[in-house]
Amino acid sequence: MSPSPPPPGPSRPAAAVNAEIRALLERTRRQLSDVERLEYEQLLREYADAVRAEVVEAA
């Protein structure tokens, strides 16, 4: 499965992205392949963006 860029528009909530990260790591239960590593890194970036957006909204 190749990683795909996040959909345009508002980002998903941090909790949703975090759940996807957890599912990826639970699914693999081993060292990540190169493709999985790319997906993981993309999810981490999306998660960081979502957390920043939520902090800005709360302020």
N, C-alpha and C positions, 0 to 999 in steps of 0.2 A: 504494500500500500504506500503510495507516494504522498508526501505531505502536500497539502494545498494551502494557499494563502487564505487568511481569514476573510470572511465576506465583507464587502464594503459596507459602510454605514456604522452605526453604533456597535461598539464591541460587546461581546457577551459578558455577562456578570463574572466576576472573578471566581465565584463559587462553581460556576459551570465549567470554566476552564480548568480549575483545580481538580474537579471530578474527572475530567478527561485525562489529565496528567496521571492521576492515580490509577485510572483504568488501564492506561498504556503500560505503566510500570507493573501493575498486577498481572496483566496479560502476558508480559514477556518473562518476568521472574528470572531473568538472566541478563547478561551483558547485552546492551542494545546493539542491533545491527546499524550499519551506516544510515539506512533509510529511517529506521526508528529514531536514531539520534537526531536526524534532521527534523523529524516530526516533534520530538521532545523539545528541541531548541526553539522551534516556532511556537509551540505551546507556552514555553516559558516567557517568550517575548509578549505574546498575547496576554498572558496572565499579568505581567508587569504593567502593561498598558491599561488593563481593566482595573487593577488596583489603583493606579494613578487617577484614572477617571472617576472612580468611586470616592477617592479622597477629595478631589476637586468638587464633586457634587455635594459632598457633606459639608464643605467649607462655605 
